[in-house]
């Protein structure tokens, strides 16, 4: 995920920007490595966060009820559309109309 320079400046604190206004290439490279290591650590920490894992499971559990209800309603629609098609083709109750 690459941010453009302007977007990055809008996210960073003013103290970081001030402290790194005259940064050298070597210093900037070191800071990039430190930031990459920090990201790696944060991602690892996130993957091991028990509260986040539990919250994710709660979200999945809550969503499953909605998904099942939607799937049920979609099945009703498919069934009824097939019945309408049967009726229109005259296979079932040829005197019925839609």
Secondary structure as GFF3:
##gff-version 3
##sequence-region A 1 98
A	DSSP	alpha_helix	5	11	.	.	.	ID=ss1
A	DSSP	alpha_helix	14	19	.	.	.	ID=ss2
A	DSSP	alpha_helix	25	48	.	.	.	ID=ss3
A	DSSP	alpha_helix	50	88	.	.	.	ID=ss4
###
